[in-house]
Structures are given as structure tokens and as C-alpha cells.
Amino acid sequence: MANHKSAKKRAKQSQVRRLRNRSVKTTLKNLEKKVRAAKEDNSENKDEIMRKTQSAIQKAAKKGVLHKKTASRKISRLFKFMNT
């Protein structure tokens, strides 16, 4: 356990960030599942779902939850999946 005041603060910040990042990552996984399900069902609103998912991935990259190139790769693979 941390002994210094600054180390205690850092541990607390890390815990908060870990929980926030986990929440965002879970949301992204669920959105990706929705995109894949919409494609399989040939849903009418699959473009809207794809747009929301792309936006969420870009926001996660902007916040630092995902690396910029990881986000780009995820978006690219989703579009490739949607267009095949």
C-alpha cells in the first residue's frame, strides 16, 4: 500500500480511471456486437448503429481509453465487415 500522500492520491486516481476505462470498453464491445447483429439480421438501421459505434470508438481514442491506431483498426475492420 502507498505510504506517501501523493502515492495514495495516484492510487486513488488509477482506480477511478480503471473503472471508467472498463466501462467504456464494455460499451464498445456491446456496440460492436450490435453492429454485427444488425448486419446478420439485415436491419434497416444498421448504418445508424455503425455511425454511433464509429463515434464511440473515436471518443474512446480521444479520451485515451484506446490507442489512436487501435481505434482506427477497429473502425476499419467494422466497415470492411459491413461492406462485404
Z-matrix of the N, CA and C atoms (Angstrom, degrees):
N
C 1 1.463
C 2 1.527 1 109.31
N 3 1.316 2 115.53 1 151.61
C 4 1.464 3 121.51 2 -178.43
C 5 1.527 4 110.89 3 -69.81
N 6 1.323 5 115.72 4 142.90
C 7 1.460 6 121.15 5 179.94
C 8 1.527 7 112.81 6 -106.00
N 9 1.331 8 116.64 7 -36.38
C 10 1.460 9 120.51 8 -178.08
C 11 1.528 10 110.52 9 -83.93
N 12 1.308 11 114.89 10 154.84
C 13 1.462 12 120.78 11 -178.87
C 14 1.528 13 111.00 12 -60.01
N 15 1.330 14 116.29 13 -44.66
C 16 1.464 15 120.22 14 -178.68
C 17 1.527 16 111.70 15 -66.48
N 18 1.336 17 116.29 16 -35.16
C 19 1.465 18 119.94 17 178.97
C 20 1.525 19 110.72 18 -69.49
N 21 1.322 20 116.74 19 -36.26
C 22 1.466 21 120.34 20 176.50
C 23 1.520 22 110.80 21 -64.33
N 24 1.330 23 114.95 22 -42.43
C 25 1.469 24 119.69 23 178.97
C 26 1.529 25 110.16 24 -63.39
N 27 1.330 26 115.86 25 -43.36
C 28 1.463 27 120.26 26 -179.78
C 29 1.530 28 110.48 27 -62.09
N 30 1.319 29 117.92 28 -41.28
C 31 1.464 30 121.60 29 179.10
C 32 1.526 31 110.53 30 -63.19
N 33 1.333 32 116.09 31 -40.65
C 34 1.469 33 120.73 32 179.24
C 35 1.528 34 110.44 33 -65.61
N 36 1.349 35 116.64 34 -42.84
C 37 1.463 36 120.86 35 179.23
C 38 1.531 37 110.65 36 -63.67
N 39 1.326 38 115.84 37 -41.45
C 40 1.462 39 120.08 38 -179.68
C 41 1.520 40 110.84 39 -62.18
N 42 1.307 41 116.59 40 -40.37
C 43 1.468 42 121.23 41 179.46
C 44 1.531 43 110.76 42 -63.44
N 45 1.323 44 116.59 43 -45.10
C 46 1.468 45 121.10 44 179.72
C 47 1.522 46 110.32 45 -62.72
N 48 1.332 47 116.16 46 -44.84
C 49 1.469 48 120.29 47 -179.72
C 50 1.517 49 111.60 48 -65.25
N 51 1.339 50 116.92 49 -38.43
C 52 1.459 51 120.80 50 179.84
C 53 1.525 52 110.49 51 -61.60
N 54 1.330 53 116.23 52 -43.61
C 55 1.463 54 119.90 53 179.68
C 56 1.524 55 111.44 54 -66.40
N 57 1.334 56 116.62 55 -41.13
C 58 1.462 57 120.52 56 179.15
C 59 1.523 58 110.65 57 -64.63
N 60 1.338 59 116.83 58 -44.44
C 61 1.464 60 121.03 59 179.44
C 62 1.521 61 111.12 60 -62.85
N 63 1.331 62 116.39 61 -40.16
C 64 1.460 63 120.00 62 -179.98
C 65 1.526 64 110.28 63 -63.64
N 66 1.320 65 116.20 64 -40.52
C 67 1.462 66 120.60 65 178.73
C 68 1.531 67 111.12 66 -62.36
N 69 1.318 68 116.22 67 -44.67
C 70 1.468 69 120.79 68 -179.43
C 71 1.525 70 110.19 69 -65.05
N 72 1.317 71 117.38 70 -43.65
C 73 1.460 72 120.64 71 -179.45
C 74 1.524 73 111.71 72 -63.71
N 75 1.326 74 117.00 73 -38.65
C 76 1.462 75 120.94 74 177.35
C 77 1.525 76 110.25 75 -63.46
N 78 1.321 77 116.23 76 -42.94
C 79 1.467 78 120.86 77 178.05
C 80 1.522 79 110.58 78 -60.38
N 81 1.331 80 116.86 79 -43.31
C 82 1.463 81 120.68 80 179.69
C 83 1.529 82 111.25 81 -62.75
N 84 1.323 83 116.56 82 -42.60
C 85 1.462 84 119.58 83 179.25
C 86 1.521 85 111.01 84 -61.80
N 87 1.326 86 116.77 85 -41.29
C 88 1.461 87 120.38 86 179.48
C 89 1.523 88 111.49 87 -66.68
N 90 1.343 89 117.21 88 -38.54
C 91 1.459 90 120.29 89 177.70
C 92 1.528 91 110.94 90 -65.27
N 93 1.327 92 116.85 91 -39.99
C 94 1.464 93 119.86 92 178.40
C 95 1.531 94 110.41 93 -63.71
N 96 1.324 95 116.69 94 -38.59
C 97 1.466 96 119.98 95 177.00
C 98 1.521 97 110.72 96 -63.45
N 99 1.342 98 116.73 97 -38.89
C 100 1.466 99 120.66 98 178.99
C 101 1.520 100 111.00 99 -64.60
N 102 1.332 101 116.84 100 -39.57
C 103 1.468 102 121.09 101 178.61
C 104 1.522 103 109.56 102 -62.02
N 105 1.323 104 115.94 103 -47.91
C 106 1.470 105 119.86 104 -179.16
C 107 1.536 106 111.77 105 -64.51
N 108 1.318 107 116.45 106 -38.46
C 109 1.463 108 120.22 107 178.28
C 110 1.529 109 110.87 108 -67.50
N 111 1.325 110 116.91 109 -39.43
C 112 1.467 111 121.00 110 179.27
C 113 1.524 112 110.46 111 -64.38
N 114 1.324 113 116.75 112 -37.59
C 115 1.466 114 120.69 113 178.24
C 116 1.522 115 110.42 114 -67.01
N 117 1.327 116 116.11 115 -43.40
C 118 1.462 117 120.26 116 -179.70
C 119 1.525 118 111.59 117 -65.37
N 120 1.346 119 117.14 118 -38.14
C 121 1.459 120 121.94 119 -179.61
C 122 1.522 121 112.70 120 -82.57
N 123 1.345 122 115.73 121 -6.41
C 124 1.466 123 121.78 122 -175.91
C 125 1.529 124 110.00 123 55.20
N 126 1.315 125 115.42 124 46.61
C 127 1.460 126 122.75 125 -176.83
C 128 1.532 127 111.00 126 -69.24
N 129 1.335 128 115.29 127 152.18
C 130 1.462 129 120.48 128 -179.02
C 131 1.527 130 112.13 129 -73.73
N 132 1.329 131 117.10 130 -30.91
C 133 1.462 132 120.03 131 -175.93
C 134 1.528 133 112.46 132 -98.25
N 135 1.333 134 117.14 133 26.65
C 136 1.465 135 119.74 134 -178.46
C 137 1.529 136 111.89 135 -67.53
N 138 1.341 137 117.80 136 -29.86
C 139 1.462 138 120.35 137 177.47
C 140 1.525 139 110.97 138 -67.80
N 141 1.314 140 116.43 139 -39.56
C 142 1.472 141 120.95 140 178.57
C 143 1.533 142 110.58 141 -65.74
N 144 1.320 143 116.45 142 -42.25
C 145 1.462 144 120.61 143 178.39
C 146 1.524 145 109.84 144 -63.92
N 147 1.322 146 116.59 145 -40.95
C 148 1.466 147 120.75 146 179.08
C 149 1.521 148 110.56 147 -62.93
N 150 1.331 149 117.04 148 -40.88
C 151 1.464 150 121.68 149 179.70
C 152 1.532 151 110.82 150 -63.48
N 153 1.326 152 116.30 151 -43.47
C 154 1.467 153 120.74 152 178.59
C 155 1.524 154 111.15 153 -64.17
N 156 1.317 155 116.30 154 -40.61
C 157 1.464 156 120.69 155 179.68
C 158 1.524 157 110.79 156 -65.90
N 159 1.319 158 116.33 157 -43.70
C 160 1.472 159 120.10 158 178.77
C 161 1.525 160 110.24 159 -60.98
N 162 1.304 161 116.81 160 -43.15
C 163 1.455 162 121.77 161 179.26
C 164 1.525 163 111.12 162 -62.00
N 165 1.323 164 116.27 163 -44.19
C 166 1.466 165 120.94 164 -179.23
C 167 1.525 166 111.14 165 -64.59
N 168 1.328 167 117.47 166 -39.81
C 169 1.461 168 120.89 167 178.99
C 170 1.529 169 110.21 168 -65.35
N 171 1.325 170 116.51 169 -42.31
C 172 1.468 171 119.89 170 179.24
C 173 1.523 172 111.33 171 -65.51
N 174 1.317 173 117.53 172 -38.91
C 175 1.465 174 120.61 173 177.27
C 176 1.523 175 111.14 174 -64.44
N 177 1.338 176 116.84 175 -39.78
C 178 1.461 177 120.68 176 178.44
C 179 1.524 178 110.71 177 -62.95
N 180 1.325 179 116.18 178 -38.43
C 181 1.466 180 119.92 179 177.86
C 182 1.524 181 110.78 180 -68.16
N 183 1.305 182 115.99 181 -38.47
C 184 1.465 183 120.49 182 -179.90
C 185 1.532 184 111.12 183 -66.01
N 186 1.336 185 116.57 184 -36.17
C 187 1.464 186 121.40 185 179.59
C 188 1.523 187 111.98 186 -77.66
N 189 1.338 188 117.00 187 -16.31
C 190 1.453 189 120.19 188 -179.76
C 191 1.519 190 113.54 189 95.73
N 192 1.320 191 117.21 190 7.85
C 193 1.460 192 120.22 191 177.81
C 194 1.523 193 109.22 192 -71.06
N 195 1.318 194 116.10 193 -41.59
C 196 1.459 195 122.49 194 175.68
C 197 1.524 196 109.15 195 -115.24
N 198 1.318 197 116.09 196 152.47
C 199 1.456 198 120.17 197 172.90
C 200 1.525 199 108.28 198 -71.97
N 201 1.314 200 116.45 199 151.25
C 202 1.461 201 122.41 200 -177.25
C 203 1.531 202 111.54 201 -56.49
N 204 1.327 203 116.52 202 -44.44
C 205 1.461 204 119.71 203 -178.00
C 206 1.529 205 112.23 204 -73.74
N 207 1.313 206 117.15 205 -30.12
C 208 1.467 207 120.38 206 175.57
C 209 1.522 208 109.87 207 -65.11
N 210 1.328 209 115.81 208 -42.92
C 211 1.464 210 120.40 209 178.43
C 212 1.528 211 110.40 210 -62.49
N 213 1.315 212 115.82 211 -44.04
C 214 1.461 213 120.54 212 179.50
C 215 1.524 214 110.98 213 -61.10
N 216 1.321 215 116.32 214 -42.20
C 217 1.460 216 121.34 215 179.90
C 218 1.524 217 111.26 216 -64.81
N 219 1.334 218 117.00 217 -42.00
C 220 1.463 219 120.86 218 179.12
C 221 1.531 220 110.91 219 -62.64
N 222 1.330 221 115.97 220 -45.42
C 223 1.465 222 120.40 221 179.83
C 224 1.520 223 110.49 222 -62.64
N 225 1.330 224 115.95 223 -44.51
C 226 1.458 225 120.66 224 -179.89
C 227 1.526 226 111.55 225 -59.91
N 228 1.313 227 116.65 226 -44.63
C 229 1.462 228 120.33 227 -179.06
C 230 1.527 229 111.92 228 -67.50
N 231 1.332 230 116.65 229 -35.88
C 232 1.463 231 118.88 230 177.63
C 233 1.527 232 111.43 231 -66.62
N 234 1.344 233 116.72 232 -42.89
C 235 1.467 234 119.76 233 178.35
C 236 1.528 235 110.86 234 -64.67
N 237 1.324 236 115.94 235 -39.22
C 238 1.460 237 120.03 236 178.24
C 239 1.528 238 110.06 237 -62.36
N 240 1.327 239 115.89 238 -41.95
C 241 1.464 240 120.75 239 178.09
C 242 1.533 241 110.94 240 -63.47
N 243 1.324 242 116.07 241 -43.03
C 244 1.463 243 120.43 242 -177.78
C 245 1.525 244 112.14 243 -66.71
N 246 1.324 245 117.07 244 -31.66
C 247 1.465 246 120.66 245 -174.64
C 248 1.528 247 113.95 246 -90.73
N 249 1.332 248 117.27 247 -1.48
C 250 1.467 249 118.10 248 179.70
C 251 1.508 250 110.47 249 -96.62
